Amino acid sequence: MIFATIGLFVFSLVMFRFVPQQFFPDSTRPELMVDIELAEGASLKATQAQAEKFEALLKQRPGIANFVGYVGSGSPRFYLPLDQQLPATNFAQFVVLADDIQAREDVRQWLIDEVVPQFGDVQLRVTRLENGPPVGYPVQFRVSGEHIDRVQAIARQVMAKVRENPHTTNVNLNWSEPSKVVRLVVDQERARVLGVSSAQIAQFLTSSLSGMSVSTYREGNRQIGMLLRGPDDERTQLDMLASLAIPTAGGTSVPLSQVARLESTFEDGIIWHRDRLPTVTVRADIGDGTQPVGVVEQIVPTLAKIREALPDGYLLETGGTVEDSARGQDSIKAGLPLFLAVVATLLMLQLRSFSRAAMVLVTAPLGIIGATLFLLLFRVPFGFVAMLGTIALAGMIMRNSVILIDQIQQDIDAGHDRWHAIIDATVRRFRPIVLTALAAVLAMIPLSRSAFYGSMAISIMGGLIVGTVLTLVFLPALYAAWFRVRPDEAGS
């Protein structure tokens, strides 16, 4: 029996590799988040036009209770794990509230299949709300280095490999598109002759284009700033910029074209840094029901050649769900030594024996056998909440072991021979151990249908059922082998 249990435990560890890995499941709230992102440098008017086009499609779709759109920024935090977006002129976000969960899924599929192809010139992303810490794109790879051009080139190579995976969709970079800008190159010699300085030119253009604060208007208890700026024609028509009249120190004015020239060029509208290094993130969604951990495990081997060819000082790191999941597991691992120390101390106080305390600790991992079986049987992914349930499961199994071992010791102290003490204690404690385990299993049935706690309930139910059986069968055999109890002791 001992070797059979050890074999089952090893087999469950091998089969655990086939259990889908997950950080947190999607929320069951009826909202959908729709992100509309235009090319870098796009104006608010262009973004507004795309938002109005999308809004017109939503009005015609049944199953939507209401929706709200935000142009130039993301939605305010109406839900704690919401992945909030930074303000940007090329970004708009819609919160679409469906009638129910089924309507939400129907609307989501309609958006992906029919609406997204109508927005070929923009990037449109449809997502459910998340549970747990906000992750954003589930698949992410970060490329960091000193030189921006080289970092972007490496990121494009990584993006090509991510696109080759059949499970990924909406693959993109968090920044790569340069935006068109107009630079003002001042002719310093001519400017000095005409009595105009660079500071005066900058101040004049700022007041004319952006506006200069000249006063404050008070209305009740509110203060409203008053700006002085040029007319709309000067601010919206680029060809009129060269004709702006700049005042000189002598009291006259000269056209801007007399002291400077305009140059059109491209530059990065935003540069993300991580650890003070320019960093480009390759991001992707998952088009089917595959878990992010499995998709990343498929992509990582394809990046081996890119990783080997990285210059010194350049990094290729994995982010997204995998990184956040590892961070959560590390936080639990950091507390495990204290947990084991406290458990061992309590077992010693209860059993007053190193051998018996060690025997109880040996039975703690047996729950993984049933947890793996039930997770595979019900096709439930193993996530952060399920890991917490597995840790709690170890405590439940150790409690049953303590009850049984303590009863065996009581019978021995009462004068029974060790062989019959093991048998009688197992028979007498069979009912209370089974009933307490059954009560815990039945209590988990309502939770098993929960999207958030379902994996934890399935893990506890399977582990407790198998762990209870092994406690009543494996533990007596282990006790007899550990203390070398023989059947002939009954006769003596």
C-alpha positions, -999 to +999 in steps of 0.1 A: +000+000+000+029+024+008+045+019-026+012+022-044+006+055-027+040+067-036+035+056-072+001+075-073+018+106-059+046+106-085+021+099-113-001+129-102+030+151-103+037+140-139+000+145-149-001+179-133+019+192-163-013+186-183-035+208-161-041+242-177-024+270-159-042+302-152-036+334-131-072+346-125-103+339-146-123+366-164-149+385-145-186+375-147-197+411-149-218+420-180-195+448-192-172+447-222-142+470-227-135+482-262-103+501-269-099+521-301-063+532-308-053+552-338-018+558-352+006+577-330+001+614-334-035+612-345-056+642-334-086+642-311-109+650-341-098+619-359-103+598-327-137+614-322-147+605-358-138+568-352-156+568-319-188+582-335-186+555-362-183+528-336-211+544-315-234+542-345-229+505-348-236+499-311-269+517-313-282+492-338-272+461-319-297+443-296-286+429-263-268+461-252-284+478-222-262+510-225-227+521-233-205+551-227-174+563-246-143+583-235-123+600-262-087+610-254-086+589-222-097+557-207-127+550-184-125+561-148-121+533-122-156+519-118-142+484-110-112+478-088-091+455-111-098+478-141-067+483-163-068+521-166-053+538-196-033+569-198-047+600-216-037+601-253-052+620-283-052+588-304-071+567-279-107+561-271-124+536-248-160+523-246-177+505-217-205+484-232-230+470-207-249+439-220-282+426-207-267+395-192-237+371-195-250+353-226-257+387-243-222+398-234-207+368-251-230+373-282-220+410-284-183+402-279-184+376-308-203+401-330-177+428-323-148+405-331-163+389-362-181+418-378-171+452-363-134+448-360-130+442-398-147+475-404-120+494-386-090+483-406-071+516-402-073+515-364-065+490-337-097+478-320-095+455-289-125+438-272-119+424-237-139+412-207-132+426-173-104+409-154-103+394-119-073+399-097-045+424-105-049+441-139-026+425-165-038+440-198-026+419-227-022+383-215+009+376-237+037+401-234+074+401-242+096+431-233+127+442-252+150+466-235+183+482-246+203+514-249+195+523-285+159+529-296+164+519-332+179+485-323+154+478-296+126+484-321+142+462-346+145+433-321+109+439-310+097+435-346+116+401-348+099+390-316+065+402-329+069+381-361+075+350-339+045+358-318+023+362-349+034+327-361+016+311-331-019+300-342-034+310-308-024+346-308-043+376-323-041+413-322-003+413-320+012+448-317+039+469-301+031+494-273+051+521-292+068+520-325+050+544-349+067+577-353+045+608-355+049+636-380+062+668-364+071+703-376+104+717-361+113+753-361+150+760-370+159+795-359+185+814-380+204+829-350+224+854-370+194+869-387+174+868-355+200+888-337+202+914-365+164+919-363+164+920-325+146+887-319+157+860-294+149+823-293+131+829-260+109+856-276+100+833-305+091+804-282+070+827-260+051+842-289+044+808-305+032+794-272+008+823-266-004+822-302-009+784-306-015+771-271-026+802-253-011+824-225-028+829-192-036+866-187-061+867-159-086+847-138-123+850-138-141+842-105-176+828-106-189+821-071-163+799-055-148+788-089-118+803-106-117+801-144-085+808-162-085+832-191-062+825-221-050+848-248-043+830-281-045+835-319-075+829-341-085+795-353-069+800-387-035+806-373-037+775-350-052+750-375-036+759-408+001+750-409+008+770-440-001+802-422+025+796-394+054+811-414+035+844-418+030+850-381+043+885-371+068+883-343+073+916-323+109+928-321+128+947-294+126+979-315+088+979-314+083+966-350+073+931-361+088+906-386+073+875-402+084+842-387+098+831-420+124+859-418+141+845-387+133+807-389+124+779-413+100+751-408+111+714-413+087+684-414+101+653-398+092+623-378+099+614-341+087+590-315+056+604-298+062+584-267+092+564-254+086+539-226+114+532-202+119+503-177+148+504-153+159+536-172+163+517-205+140+522-236+117+493-236+093+481-263+066+456-253+053+430-278+016+424-268-009+399-280-044+386-271-055+349-273-081+342-300-093+308-286-097+293-251-061+284-247-045+296-214-018+323-216+007+302-198+005+274-224+007+299-253+038+315-238+054+281-233+049+275-270+064+309-280+095+310-258+114+282-276+109+300-309+127+331-294+159+312-285+178+324-316+168+360-310+178+357-274+212+343-283+218+371-308+210+399-283+239+424-280+254+430-246+231+451-224+199+441-242+172+421-225+143+400-237+119+393-208+085+377-204+057+398-190+019+396-190+000+369-172+031+347-167+050+374-149+022+384-127+014+348-118+051+341-109+051+372-088+020+360-069+035+325-064+067+340-051+048+360-025+033+328-012+067+309-014+082+336+008+058+328+036+061+290+034+091+287+057+072+305+085+041+284+077+061+251+080+078+262+112+044+271+129+028+238+117+058+217+129+057+235+163+020+229+167+024+192+158+051+188+183+030+203+211+001+180+201+019+147+195+051+152+216+071+131+192+094+139+163+086+107+145+048+111+147+050+148+137+072+139+107+046+112+098+018+138+098+039+162+076+045+133+051+008+129+045+003+167+038+011+165+000-011+135-007-040+158-015-023+168-048-033+133-061-070+140-059-066+177-069-049+168-101-075+141-109-105+164-104-089+193-123-082+171-153-116+154-150-136+187-149-111+205-172-106+233-147-074+254-149-051+256-119-048+293-109-038+315-080-070+308-061-067+270-067-031+272-053-045+287-021-071+260-019-044+233-023-025+249+006-056+248+028-061+212+016-028+202+031-040+215+065-072+195+063-054+162+055-029+168+084-058+174+108-072+139+099-037+124+103-033+140+137-067+126+149-058+091+138-022+090+151-033+105+184-059+078+188-034+051+181-011+065+208-039+067+233-048+030+227-011+020+231-009+040+264-040+023+276-022-011+273-033-024+239-007-040+217+005-018+189-010-040+161-045-040+175-041-003+185-036+006+148-065-014+136-090-004+164-080+033+161-086+033+124-120+016+128-131+040+156-120+071+138-133+061+104-167+077+110-157+111+124-129+115+098-152+106+069-181+127+081-159+158+086-144+153+052-178+148+036-192+179+052-163+200+038-168+184+003-205+191+003-199+227+014-177+232-017-203+221-042-220+256-044-186+272-048-177+249-076-199+268-100-183+301-092-161+316-119-137+329-093-137+302-066-146+273-087-110+260-092-103+262-055-135+243-047-127+216-073-091+212-059-103+209-023-131+185-032-109+161-052-079+164-028-100+158+003-118+128-011-086+110-021-067+123+008-093+110+033-092+075+017-054+075+018-054+087+054-074+057+064-055+032+043-020+046+037-014+061+072-020+029+092+004+010+069+030+038+072+027+038+110+032+000+111+062+002+088+077+033+104+076+018+140+082-018+127+049-031+141+044-069+134+012-090+136+028-114+160+029-087+187-008-094+192-001-129+204+025-118+229 
